[in-house]
Amino acid sequence: MAVNLAPPDPAQLHPVAGVELGVAEAGIRKPGRKDLLVMRLLPGAKAAGVFTRNRFRAAPVVLAQRRLRSTVRALIVNTGNANAGTGADGLRRAARVCEQLAGLLGCAPREVVPFSTGVIMEPLPVERIAAGLPEAVADLRPANWASAAQSIMTTDTVPKAASRKVRLSSGAATVTGIAKGAGMIRPDMATMLAFVATDARVAKPALRRMVRAAAQRSFNCITVDGDASTNDSFVLIASGAGPQARKASDLGTLAEAVAEVAQTLAQAIVRDGEGATKFITIRVEGGRSRAECRKIAYAIAHSPLVKTAFFASDPNLGRILAAIGNAGIAGLDPAKVALYLDDVLVAKGGARFPRYREEQGVAAMRKAEVAVRAVLGRGRADATVWTCDLSFEYVKINAEYRT
């Protein structure tokens, strides 16, 4: 039920020199589906990441945070099992999977970084993953991004991938990425799993800054249901097989391309939100700080009353005003707030705008893509958040997730 979201065209996904991807069917949770991904990196490649702030971080997140500090030769990603809420045993199982892949690739286990997504509080089936690894390794090739995007899906209905080429002073660079996520989506660093790679040569400190900045402009601007995952991970890889990005202008160009790819992936997650029928852009303007604008935007985006009204195409716009008022912004003056639905002014001066008509609201909310704009009238800051509606199907998907 993805909102205006088509599967990626493999021909539009540029291979990244120095990065190979291979997938396999390991039967981790359900047979007959791709559920295992291996990414092999060129020696000397660099990687940086941002991760969930959920206190119940999954075992692979704990290991990934440690291992990204040094040399990385490979990533391994499994779906069907999150290996979260599994304690010390989960750490041991994640490490064993890394050891199995390291043996096949001829690198040290500490150079393999694990990622998992799926059901929480179930032991990771190491034997099934180990049995599927030879198939994934045999499948390793640069032009495998579309298949890789499919292999990391859980409740996603559409694979998510994006690609860009940019010109640096020393040559053309490629940026390609994949992501998965459709539910348990809330900004708390990033969202579910995302992997973006470039062939540019980038120093590790610059790479760290780049991934944090990209997360703030993309995965930290979306929400589906307000629940932050235990496994959220966003990793940026620089293989070093392409042009060098050392000049400030090159780093800026590359950072913009990374952010664009990340934003495309983030919006794709919202468009594929579990049961979603509407893609909603919420923009808050005229605030005293970006933080307060974001706080109000998320108060709107997380409100079940607002989200269900959008599902019904019911312009019950008092729900949006109530969410703004409940955001906890000290000194907010309702008389200065203006509310727009698409380009239609619906409320001003603390009340319904006199020329607003209900049929205007209905027409706007029937669209698959809708914009909400709140102007606070107290400053010059702004923020944008992307979300979706809340439907019957969302409840069904999550009620039946383990059955």
ABEGO torsion letter per residue (X at the ends): XBBGBBBBBAAABBBBBGBBBBBBBAGAABBGBBABBBBBBBBGBBBBBBBBABABBBAAAAAAAAAAABBBABBBBBBGBAGBGAEAAAAAAAAAAAAAAAAAAGBBAAABBBBBBEBBGBBBBAAAAAAAAAAAAAABBABAAAAAAAAABBABABBBBBBBBBBBAAEBBBBBBBBBEABGBBBAGBBEBBBBBBABBBBAAAAAAAAAAAAAABAAABBAAGBBBAABBBBBBBAGABBBBABAAAAAAAAAAAAAAAAAAAAAAAAABBGBABBBBBBBBGBABAAAAAAAAAAAAABAAAAAAAAAGBBBAAAAAAAAAAAGBBGBBAAABBBBBEABBABBGGBBBAABBAAAAAAAAABABBBBBBBAGAEABBBBBBBBBBBAAAAAAAAAAAX
